[in-house]
Amino acid sequence: MPTTPPPSPSAAPVRKDARRNHERVMAAAGQVFTTLGPTAQIEDVARAAGVGVGTVYRRFGSRDGLIAALVTDRLAGWAVAARAELAHADLGPWDAFARLVRSYAESCVADRLLLDVGCATVLELLTDGQGPGGLLTLLDEVIATGIQAGTLPPTYTTGDVVTLMTALAGVAAVPGLDWRPLLDYTLTGIHHTARPHGPSTSS
């Protein structure tokens, strides 16, 4: 009866090295893209990480692949933290939606990586499955609860949140402009539009 050969003694160290290199590249890439913005290249990241350029290409395939991995990691981290925050907060449907959107805006618009090089990538990630860290699922749940409570328009969707973030990013990209008033006005308009369909309170 054929047997499966035992794993090579070097297999575990290789996996550890690969994982360590991945972590080093991700950390270095975050710093490099935040510092240099959209002009950063794979060579800059490899130099900062202390690895060869080939190592970065083998793991991520391309500069766009590396950016996608960075954006995914940051959005996933935010989504997990946001879900935990909402789970421990005693908020009504509207307040939960408003807090989630404000937190999401702070994370996306105030992050130079997402603002400078990640806009298109963010849009792609937010139309793919559940999204990083279940982000789309979280948005869908909060929006559905708001619609059911009458604090959001019945036609409101996650796509509207993505559109809002794109608009905020455009404002934030202009030196001297503050994106927060636009967010305030938009949230007020959304809530006002929903009032004929349900309760006017934020509970």
N, C-alpha and C positions, 0 to 999 in steps of 0.2 A: 504494500500500500504506500503510495507516494506521500512524503511528508513535506511540510513547509520548512524551508531552510531557516535557521535562526537569523535574526536581524544582525546586520553588520555592527560590530562594536563602535564604529565611527558614526553610525546613523544619528544617535542622540546628540553628540557634539555638533554635528552639522546642523541639526534643527535648532539647537541653541544659538549657534553662530548666526544662522539666518534670521532668527527672531531678534537677536541683539542688533544686527545690522538694520533690520526693519525699523526698530524703535529709534535707533540713532538717526536714520535718514528722515523719519517722520518729524522728530524733534528739530533737526537741523533745517528741514524744509519749512517748518512753521516759522522759524526765526528769519530765515533768508527771504521768504516771500513777504513777510510782514515788514522787513527792513527795506528791501529793494523794490517791492511791488511787482508789477507785471513784467519788469525787465529781467527778473531773476531767471537763471537758466539751470539746467541739470548740473552743469559743471560747478556752479556756485554751491549747489546743495551738496554735491559729492565732496567738495573741498571742506565745507563746514562740518560734514559728518565724519570726515576722515576715512572715507571709503573710495573705491574706484568708481569712475563714471559707469563702467559696465555693470557694477553691482546695482546701481539705481535703475538702469534700463532693464536689467533682468527681472527686477522685482515689480516695477511699475509700468514698464513698456514704453512710456513716453512722458514728456513733460505734462501733457494733459492728463495722463493716467495718474501721475503723482499729485496734481492739483485736485483731481477727483477724490483721491484717497484722503487728502487733507480736509477737504470740505466735508466729506462723509464723516470723518472722525469728529470734527467740531460740531456738526449738526446732531450727530448721534449723542454726543455728550450732553448737548443742550437739551435734547428731547428727554433723555433719561432723568436729568435734573428737574426739568419742568414737570414731568409726570409725578415725580416724588413730591415736589412742592405743592402741586394742586391736590394731591392725595391727603396732605396734612393740613390744608387750608380750608376753613369753613366759608366757602364762597358760593354765592348764588350763580346761576347760569351766565348772566351778563358779566359779572365781575370776574368770573373764571376766564371767559373769553377775552375780556379786555386785558387782564393780567398776562395771559398767554401771548397775545399779540404784541404787547409792549415788551415783554421779555424776549420774544423772538426777534423783534426789531432791534433791540439793544445788541443782541448777539450777532445778528447779520450785518447791520448797517455800521455798527461801531467797530467791527472787525475788519482791519485793512485787507487781510487776505480775501475774505468773502466779498468785500466791496470792490477791490481792484481786479482780482483774477477769477473770482468764483461765481459771478452772477449767472453766466450761462450754465455752469455746472450745477448750481443750486436748482435752477429751473428743471434741468434734466432729472436730477435726483428726486425732485418733488413730484415727478410724474411717473415714477417707477416703483411699483409695488407699495410696500408700507412706508417707504422712505427710511432714511438713516435713523436707527434707534427707535423705529416705530413712529417717526415724526408725523407722517401722514395720518396714521391711525389715531394718534392723539388729537390732531386738529379735527379730524372727522367726528370723533366722539364729542368734543367740546362744542363744535358747531351744531351737531344733531341735538344735543341737550338744549342749546340756546334756541333753536328753531321750535322745539317742542314746548319750551316755556314761553315762547312768544317774544323773546328778547333779541332775536335775530330774524331778519327777513326770511321767509320760507324758501327763497331761491338762492340763499347765500351758500357758497361752496368753498372748499379748500383752495380752489383755483383763484378765488377772489383775494384770499390772503396772499397767495404768491404774487398776484398783480400788484397788491398794495406794497409788498416788500420791494418789488422792482421799482416802483415809483419812489419810494423812500430812498433807495440806493441811488437813484438818479439825482435826487436833491442833495443827499449827503456827499456826492462826488464833487459838488460845486463848492469851492472854498468860500467860507463865510456864511453859507446858508445852513439853517438849523432845520432838520427834518422832523423834529418833535411836534411843532405846531400843525404840520400836515397830518401827522398821525392823530393828534387830538381832534382836529376838524373831521377827519374821516370816521373816527369812532363815534363821534357825536351824530354824524349823518346816518351811520349804520343803525344806531340805536333808535334814532328818530323815525327812520323808515319802518322799523319793526313795530313801533307802538300801535298802529292800527290793527295789527294781527294778534295782539296779546297784551299782557300786563305792561304798564308803563314804568313799573319799579324795576330796580336792578337785582331784586332778590330772586 
